[in-house]
Amino acid sequence: MSAPTTSATPVAAAPTNPRSRVILASLIGTTIEFYDFYVYATAAVLVFPHLFFPTGNETTALLASFAVFGAAMVARPIGALVFGHFGDKRGRKATLVGALLTMGIATFLIGLLPTYAMIGWVAPALLVVLRLAQGFALGGEWSGAALVATENAPVGKRAWYGTFPQVGAPLGFIIANGLFLAIALALPSTDPTRPSDAFLEWAWRIPFLFSAVMVVVGLWVRLRLVESDAFTKVVATKRVEKLPLAAVFKSHWRQLILGTFIMLATYVLFYLMTTFTLGYGRGATDAPVPGLGYSYNNFILMMIVGVLFFGVFTLASGPWADKHGRRKTLIFVTLAIIGFGLLFVPLLGAGFVGVMFFLILGFSLMGMTFGPMGALLPELFPTSVRYTGSAFAYNMSSILGAAVAPFIAIWLWTLGEGSPFWVGVYLSVMAVVTLIALLLSRETRDIDIEH
């Protein structure tokens, strides 16, 4: 009698994220988040000083508007703690969906706000609340998107994959400012330093309300994600931290400090190039604190050209950092940023060609320093605390760099009586701090992302 035969039951493979889904999910979410952030940044220069902070003094109104812009940076570390906690305990997917919804709702509601002329001081108070919600959401967005990219990346291509959420920054800028520019062209102003009456009355709300459409698209993509192998292994081996933040402070405090200061020059350069530069470029040449005197339409077109280089060099930095290492790449770029800060006066004083070269060079350096961060910061921390650690370092740096950068830049611009010399020195000094942090850090290219 023949022995009974047995057939092995095949074990279903765990679902994985296709490469195209990883790239799209990490890219589209940060594009939407940065779009929402840039919409506010542009409105902070063009609209809010007139509608929410009518002090009678243009510089004071602009400073008040930038102060609210900076307030969101204070909320970002809080968002990093909340979203990081749940991202390390419950998974990346649900946390990223929550961050995207929070940002989208806050931005949409800003588009519905009554102005100071309608309800008085309640209007800027509500603006602050919604701005804080934006910052809270962005505090959890970037790190989660970076983890989706790097934890699902092929071996040897983590920095390349890590650039995809970073490209959301230039894409968001182009979409946000392109929409503002289209509205400004449709509703032209006779005063080059001020938007048209129709723009200020109702048209400025369109970019904020449009964010709802983008959020729906982003949710559709992110809801199709599955968790990375790195995180599922942490769950399977019962290595989920009860309090991820406590674990970070106890065992990974050095990486937290280094990560914070490694990001510092990136943040200062980022907000000088996107926020201060717009105000300086549009400033009247005969104002008490003179600017370059460009119209909004002309200068934003010049900035969009610069941001194209931002996107190209962000992508180019990934393969470079995979080949040569994150640390070596960033040391080289940070030295270049130090030099760039000392070129503000000669470049910005050299007419159209000089200003255009300033924008292209600054945004190119921005891409080269921002791109590798998508891999470097997550690589500093183990999987069980990676969301919390990378998010907290990234967003603590936002307070030290981005929260105060526009405010300090306006003050230094005023101190220099219209000269950007001290603004450039400020950038160079912050880049020196970043250089020291990089010299004290170790290379992370060859670490095992799953351990």
Phi, psi and omega in degrees: 000130183285148179291144178296142178266147178236143178246131180289136177278120182296140179269125181293133178290145177296139180297143178235164179271123175301152183304318181296324180290321178299311182297314183293317182294322180285330182279313189291323180296313180290329175300314179294315181298316180288329173302310180301320181291319180290326177302316178292316182301318179292317178295330179297332178270317189272321196246306191298325176301331180275323190259335184240344181224059183281079184275343185093348178239120187297318181294318179296318179297320179294320178297319178297319179295318177292329178297318176293322176302315180289334180301328180297330180294329178292326180284341185296315177298328177294316176299323179297320180293314183292306181292324178297319179301309182286330177293325178278338182261320187251345179120160184284323190299302184298324181295318179294323177297318179296319180296317181295317179297316181299314180296315183296318180294317180298317180294317179300318181291329175300324179293347179256359186293138167288158184266177179301322181295337182271314187229013176069217187296342179297329182297306178295332177295316177294324178298319178299315181300313181290327176294321176297321177296321176300312180296320178302315181291317181295334177299333179258346186286306191300311184297319179298318179294320179296323179291320176302318182288309188283325181285345177251008185281148173296158179300134178083002182231023182296318180294322177298312178294325180294344178282341184294315173295332179291327180294342175301333180293305177294324178297316178298321178298313183296317180294313183296309183285331174296321178292316176299319181294318179299320179293318180296324178290326179286333181234071188293151179251145176276347179253113184294344180262003185214137176296165179292164180298318180296322178299315182286331183285317185212330190290335180297341182284338186303310181299326178292316181291329180296338182301332180300322179295317182293324180296320179301317179296316180297320179295320180300320180288313187288330179292347179267357180288155167241161182292151180288158176300323181301315181287320181296329176292324176297317179294315183296326181265010176056044178253018178290128180285137178292317178230089184303321182296318179298321179294322178297312181293328182283315190245346186227030184294326180295315178297325179297314181293313180297316179300320180299313184278337173296327180279348191301307182297325179300314181294316181297313178299318182303311185277337171292318183287329186260333186246302179300316184300323179295316178294319180292318181295326182271350182298137181294143181289340180255014179284161177305323172245093191289149174243207184269342174081016177282151172287159179301314184300314182292317186287324180292327174296319177297320179292321179298321175300316178298320182292333174301321176292325175305311181295315182298314183284337172297312179294321181294330183291335183295301177302325178298315180289330175292325183278314188257350182100150182292315186296310182298318179300313184287329175298314179300313183292322181295322174299321178293324178294321177302314178294321180299321180300333180273359181255006184304309185293309180298324181285312183288345178262008185256027177074196185302316182297316179296317180295319180295319177294323176301313181294317181294315181294315181297315180288329176295315176297325178299316178296319183290330179271329183281322184305306183294343181296332180297335176260317188298309184297314175299326182290344179289341189235149175289163186303322187293339179230017187294318180296311182295312184296311182292322180293318182292318178297314181300317186271336170295323176296332179295328177289312183290330182253289190290324184298322185256347186302308180298322181293312179296321181297317178298317179297315180291325175299316177294317179301323179276006179054042177102347178276137179273012185305309184289334175296317178294320177299319178303315178298315182297320180296316179296326178291327176297320177299316178297320179300318178298317179298320179294319179295332180273351184266174178245159176290137182245004186303321189260013179287156176274113186294341183268002180229000000 
